[in-house]
Amino acid sequence: MKTRITEMLGIEHPIIQGGMHYVGFAELAAAVSNAGGLGIITGLTQGTPEKLANEIRRCKEMTDKPIGVNLTFLPSLAAPDYPGLVKAIIDGGVTIVETAGRNPAQVLPYLKDAGIKIIHKCTSVRHSLKAQDIGCDAVSVDGFECGGHPGEDDIPNMILLPRAADELEIPFVASGGMADARSLVASLAMGADGMNMGTRFIATKEAPVHDNVKQAIIAATELDTRLVMRPLRNTERVLSNSAVERLLEKERSLGSKLTFEDIKDEVAGIYPKVMLDGCMDSGAWSCGLVAGLINDIPTCRELINAIMSDAEEIIRRRLENMLGGKV
Ligand SMILES: Cc1cc2nc3c(=O)[nH]c(=O)nc-3n(C[C@H](O)[C@H](O)[C@H](O)COP(=O)(O)O)c2cc1C
């Protein structure tokens, strides 16, 4: 299958693995890229330019296909060394960067000068248009279903994707709630050029996270995620657990008095404990509604191959048959 995204990024299938804190290590990114998608290393998990340079090197030893690096711009007290991380990306020969969070204008000129394609991930049509205006090459449109930060507008992809298609000129991929061939074909039908998956890629053989995390995703239904930090306008969709329920109780009881300090125990420094140690009740960790559609732990190649062949089946048989009058 060819789309504007496969052509722009030089990949075989229009499937991207979104950056994920403490999940997007070299092993997963290489496995996704080797399977014909685009694998992405999460820059801030590495933290320093030296460590990111090393992770890019490790990934390139495992694949000769294009890989990307995610750069997330979050409000934080101690800002990461973004210029250093950008230099590590450029020097490492990475050709694609996924930006997320704040407007990436500060790093754009350096990335563009190096010929790097920039996919900005955002949760609204107005932010997508802004990304297009400042020169991003593509957008990843993250609907309300998504694991992680869905923004504050709460617009699901059934509305967000056709709205993005109506307004954008640059290519975009559908993100949030994507799991299988049905997601891909529906996204293409709504005007997207491919899809980005987060949660689905955690439950794969190569995702270098504790098995407890994969089992938790398989056990979860679409009713098991919660939205936390809404009062701080930093909403995150996470899997429910005892720490998350405690956090929500604090949000309810403190109301408008809530500050980040009040919930620090449930949200700060949680990812290594969950993803590496498998301590599932340590705190809040991102997970999409799509957990309700995930029931197995395939390899990335099995997952991507199944998506592409099932998509062909849907398009050539199910939809063609309907057009041909067969039910
Ligand atoms: C565990 C986890 C960690 C994530 N960490 C990041 C991150 O550090 N930066 C980022 O831009 N997006 C992050 N995301 C969002 C994903 O890249 C992707 O946009 C999202 O998962 C798509 O929704 P889905 O989970 O329904 O597929 C994370 C998602 C998950 C599930």
The ligand as a Tripos MOL2 file, in Angstrom:
@<TRIPOS>MOLECULE
LIG
   31    33     1     0     0
SMALL
NO_CHARGES

@<TRIPOS>ATOM
      1 C1          2.6760    4.1230   27.9950 C.3       1 LIG1
      2 C2          2.5940    5.2780   27.0530 C.ar      1 LIG1
      3 C3          3.5570    6.2750   27.1040 C.ar      1 LIG1
      4 C4          3.5070    7.3560   26.2170 C.ar      1 LIG1
      5 N1          4.5030    8.2940   26.2560 N.ar      1 LIG1
      6 C5          4.5170    9.3010   25.3280 C.ar      1 LIG1
      7 C6          5.5840   10.2320   25.2880 C.ar      1 LIG1
      8 O1          6.5240   10.1800   26.0890 O.2       1 LIG1
      9 N2          5.5400   11.2070   24.3310 N.ar      1 LIG1
     10 C7          4.5210   11.2880   23.4270 C.ar      1 LIG1
     11 O2          4.5530   12.1640   22.5650 O.2       1 LIG1
     12 N3          3.4850   10.4240   23.4540 N.ar      1 LIG1
     13 C8          3.4610    9.4350   24.3760 C.ar      1 LIG1
     14 N4          2.4370    8.5160   24.3710 N.ar      1 LIG1
     15 C9          1.3540    8.6390   23.3500 C.3       1 LIG1
     16 C10         1.6090    7.7220   22.1430 C.3       1 LIG1
     17 O3          2.7520    8.0990   21.4210 O.3       1 LIG1
     18 C11         0.3980    7.7280   21.1780 C.3       1 LIG1
     19 O4          0.1610    9.0430   20.7220 O.3       1 LIG1
     20 C12        -0.8480    7.1980   21.8370 C.3       1 LIG1
     21 O5         -0.5360    6.0600   22.6110 O.3       1 LIG1
     22 C13        -1.8900    6.8290   20.7870 C.3       1 LIG1
     23 O6         -3.0230    6.2930   21.3880 O.3       1 LIG1
     24 P1         -3.2730    4.6990   21.5710 P.3       1 LIG1
     25 O7         -2.5690    4.3360   22.8180 O.co2     1 LIG1
     26 O8         -4.7370    4.5950   21.6550 O.co2     1 LIG1
     27 O9         -2.6900    3.9960   20.3770 O.co2     1 LIG1
     28 C14         2.4480    7.4490   25.2720 C.ar      1 LIG1
     29 C15         1.4560    6.4590   25.2510 C.ar      1 LIG1
     30 C16         1.5160    5.3810   26.1070 C.ar      1 LIG1
     31 C17         0.4400    4.3390   26.0390 C.3       1 LIG1
@<TRIPOS>BOND
     1     1     2 1
     2     2     3 ar
     3     2    30 ar
     4     3     4 ar
     5     4     5 ar
     6     4    28 ar
     7     5     6 ar
     8     6     7 ar
     9     6    13 1
    10     7     8 2
    11     7     9 ar
    12     9    10 ar
    13    10    11 2
    14    10    12 ar
    15    12    13 ar
    16    13    14 ar
    17    14    15 1
    18    14    28 ar
    19    15    16 1
    20    16    17 1
    21    16    18 1
    22    18    19 1
    23    18    20 1
    24    20    21 1
    25    20    22 1
    26    22    23 1
    27    23    24 1
    28    24    25 2
    29    24    26 1
    30    24    27 1
    31    28    29 ar
    32    29    30 ar
    33    30    31 1
@<TRIPOS>SUBSTRUCTURE
     1 LIG1         1 GROUP 0 **** ****
